[in-house]
Amino acid sequence: MRDKPYCNAPWLGLYYEGTVGIRPCCEWKPTSTEFSGNYKQYTESEYLKRFKEFMYRDKTHPSCIECIHNEKVGGHSRRKYYGQWDNDVDLEAPGIDRIIRLDYRAGNKCNMMCRMCSPQSSSLLEEEVIENGDQEIGFIKHIDTSDVYDLDLSDCEEISILGGEPSIDLKVRKFMNYVADNYPNIKIVVTTNATNSSEKWFKTLLRFCRGAGLQIILSVDAAGATQDFQRSGGDWNF
């Protein structure tokens, strides 16, 4: 067993997805389901306790493969990012010590049916699966993530916003405006399919250009007809 954990993610990170559950980071490749409950339940769960124990093993957990691979090829890893706080994290703290980075996905509301996606991340794909009789209504658990407003984000450096499609999810816009009002020093990273150019959405994005920063990641795989084929529901020429 190690004297200290090989990754600080369970103490400093939070991945919160309304149709899937909670885990410490996006990079973790779960061998089973995530913790399916709200934030308070997560912090008191055996799931999180076991997760912390994984970090003390002599061999890294197989689900940490993304960070380990990225480090081998000399790239960025979330493990390295959380390593900045090696000497400034309370390893004895129950639950999460503090949230340094939040990966938030309010739900699966989306206006597209991308071929590489899943019903957990696309409401249209979920509806299609139900209509075809392949699954019954309710096969995806939609977790109430409204307790995201109860989180102490005073130490948070970055919030990554995904979906679904963030630009059409009113829950996402409400949360982003809340962050802008209360935590102007947090950088926001938004992943979007860039099909929505509404004035209200742009106004929300612009609020972060005056703060700690805004990064927009566009979900584009190709161009023209190939892009339209891959990401059904969009129009490259629009």
FILUMBA-776676 format. One record per residue (C-alpha): x, y, z. Coordinates in steps of 0.25 Angstrom, whole numbers, plus 5000, padded with zeros to 4 digits. Layout:
BEGIN
XYZ;...
***
This chain:
BEGIN
500050005000;500550144997;500750255008;499950355000;498950334989;499450334974;498250424971;497550534978;496250534970;495350474981;495750584990;495650704980;494850664968;493350644965;492750584952;491150604953;490250554942;488750554943;488550434935;489650344940;490150384954;491450434961;492850394962;494150474964;494550504950;494150494936;495450414932;495050294941;494550184932;493550114942;493549964942;492249974948;491150074950;491450214956;490850254969;489350284966;488950384976;489050524980;490350604985;490050585000;489850434999;491050424990;491950495001;491450395011;491550275002;492350145003;492550164988;493450294991;494150225003;494450104994;494950204983;495950264992;496450134996;496750104981;497650224981;498550154992;498850024984;500249994979;499649974965;498750074959;497350034956;497049994942;495950094941;497050204942;497550164928;497250294922;498150374931;499250274931;499250264916;499350414914;500450424923;501250314916;501150394903;501550524910;500150584910;499250654920;498550574930;497550604941;498350524951;499550624949;498550744950;498050694964;499550664968;499750814969;499050804983;499950684988;500350765000;499050845002;497950735003;497350685015;497350535013;496650505026;495450595022;494150515021;493450525007;494150634998;495150725004;494750834994;494350844980;495450894971;494850844958;493350814955;492950744943;491450764942;490350704932;488950744937;488250644928;488250584914;487350694907;487850704893;487450744879;488250644872;488450494870;489950474868;490350334864;491450324874;490550364886;489550294895;488250314901;488850364914;489350484907;488250504896;486850524900;486450494885;487250364885;486550324898;485150354892;485550274880;485950154888;484650154896;483750174883;484450054877;484049974889;485549944892;485449994906;484250034915;484050184920;484950204932;486050114927;486950234930;486950294943;486850444943;487550494956;487050624962;488350704962;487750834968;488650814980;489750864971;489351004976;489750954990;491150924987;492251014992;493051054980;493951164987;495151084984;494751034970;495651074958;494851014947;493450964943;493250884931;491850884925;491350774916;490050714913;489250674905;489350804898;489650914908;489151034899;487650974899;487650924914;487051034922;487550964935;488950984930;488751134926;488151164940;489351094947;490351164938;489651304942;489751264956;491251234955;491451374948;490651444959;491351374971;492751314966;493251414956;494651354958;494351214952;494751184938;493551114930;493851014919;492650984910;492550874900;491450894890;490950854876;490851004872;489550994866;488851094875;489151244874;488051294882;488251434888;487951384902;489051274901;490051374896;489751464907;490051354917;491351324910;491851464909;491751484925;492951394926;493751464916;493951574926;494251484938;495251364939;495051324925;494251244915;494651124907;493751074896;493950934891;493150904878;492650764875;493150754860;493650624854;493650664840;493050754830;491850764820;491050634818;491950554826;491750644838;490250634836;490250484835;491150474848;490350574856;488850544851;487950664853;488950774849;489150844836;490650884833;490150984822;489151054832;
***
